[in-house]
Amino acid sequence: MNAPFAFKKVDAAPVIRVPYVDFAAQYAEERADIHACVDRVFAKGDFVAGAAVAELEAALATKCGVKHAVALASGTDALILALKVLGIGSGDEVITAPNSFVASASCIALVGATPVFVDVAADQNIDPAKIEAAITARTKAILPVHLTGRIAEMDAINAIAAKHGLAVVEDSAQAIGSTYRGKASGALGTVGCFSTHPLKNLGGAGDGGFLTTNDGALAERIKRLRTHGMIDRNTVAEWGVVSRMDTLQAAILNMRLAKLDMLTARRRANAAQYRALLDARHVFVPPERTYATDTYHTFVVQVDRRDELRAYLLERGIETFIHYPIPIHLQPAAKGLGYGLGSFPVAEQQSARILTLPVNQYLSSEQIELVATTVNQFFRA
Ligand SMILES: Cc1ncc(COP(=O)(O)O)c(C=O)c1O
């Protein structure tokens, strides 16, 4: 006999009233411009190393206030190639933060070196006061991450690097256009590494990235390495990879770079509205600094009862994320590094308290107000 037919209860998904990202709105706004980019590249057929790539590199160098920008296939490749040209490899150590996207540490391991983590401060960026204790005879570089679009304390980091003869590789993946004491992200260390993943403030229609530097020889070597180590069509100077940015991506990024300041202003306005409305007794947001401009790739708050709040917001149609719920030193891939629970108490505590609220440029002030009042309501209830 057949089992009786049972209806399964399916909970209706909440209607999203405040989306975390809005690619549909972006496409509606840019449709004609995107089609023009596709048209230009296809008509010319310069899909690889086309004119738009060189144009983008010049514009990015100007934007970041450096002599050279080199377009690549991803931010991950920018980090790997930066470490490689700095001569970092087997037996070397590179100091970084444990609370970043995994690429900040995996790239160090992928060139054969060892990631050495240093705990973060209240603002989620590497704590300069804890860096010197982690320096050994094997340390070759410091790789600060400008998490959320907030530049790490570069004066202190550069002073430590200079004292110990270390390179500084900025992980600027989340920080295009951010500034610190009058300088842009990517111009504050030896090399800056950026991502143009679609979710980034300057994002393409697929993976992409670039690297910035004032060192001409370093830039030339990266250009060589991104095309099989070739110096011309028939001469391979050293073993390289294929890590070129597609011309189509470059064309789209050129179009979007021209609008980046406006987009950043919208995100900053959203962040300012959150700061004004969120109840500081329950919600910690790292205060802005007079000498820096944050670009809010993400707007991360620190709260108690984070998971409960996240569910409460979703029930009311507000999408949030957690960047990142598991610190890198506690990932299975990091097992061999010898860290464990308790190794980095600040990063670990934050990982249970951080919540990323929507801050994208398409949100109205009514939507931001709805998010802030719903958060406040949760803590009042
Ligand atoms: C801090 C950080 N570093 C590195 C990367 C790697 O960039 P990509 O995804 O372009 O390889 C990302 C991108 O998500 C990032 O957020």
The ligand as an SDF file (V2000), in Angstrom:
LIG
                    3D

 16 16  0  0  0  0  0  0  0  0999 V2000
   40.5750   41.3510    1.1100 C   0  0  0  0  0  0  0  0  0  0  0  0
   40.5970   40.6030   -0.1960 C   0  0  0  0  0  0  0  0  0  0  0  0
   41.7760   40.1640   -0.6710 N   0  0  0  0  0  0  0  0  0  0  0  0
   41.8660   39.5160   -1.8420 C   0  0  0  0  0  0  0  0  0  0  0  0
   40.7460   39.2660   -2.6050 C   0  0  0  0  0  0  0  0  0  0  0  0
   40.8970   38.4750   -3.8610 C   0  0  0  0  0  0  0  0  0  0  0  0
   40.4090   39.1290   -5.0040 O   0  0  0  0  0  0  0  0  0  0  0  0
   39.8090   38.2900   -6.2430 P   0  0  0  0  0  0  0  0  0  0  0  0
   38.4870   37.7380   -5.8100 O   0  0  0  0  0  0  0  0  0  0  0  0
   39.6560   39.3150   -7.3250 O   0  0  0  0  0  0  0  0  0  0  0  0
   40.7870   37.2390   -6.5980 O   0  0  0  0  0  0  0  0  0  0  0  0
   39.5010   39.7120   -2.1640 C   0  0  0  0  0  0  0  0  0  0  0  0
   38.3090   39.4920   -2.9800 C   0  0  0  0  0  0  0  0  0  0  0  0
   37.2800   39.0750   -2.6190 O   0  0  0  0  0  0  0  0  0  0  0  0
   39.4140   40.3990   -0.9200 C   0  0  0  0  0  0  0  0  0  0  0  0
   38.2470   40.8340   -0.4410 O   0  0  0  0  0  0  0  0  0  0  0  0
  1  2  1  0
  2  3  1  0
  2 15  2  0
  3  4  2  0
  4  5  1  0
  5  6  1  0
  5 12  2  0
  6  7  1  0
  7  8  1  0
  8  9  2  0
  8 10  1  0
  8 11  1  0
 12 13  1  0
 12 15  1  0
 13 14  2  0
 15 16  1  0
M  END
$$$$
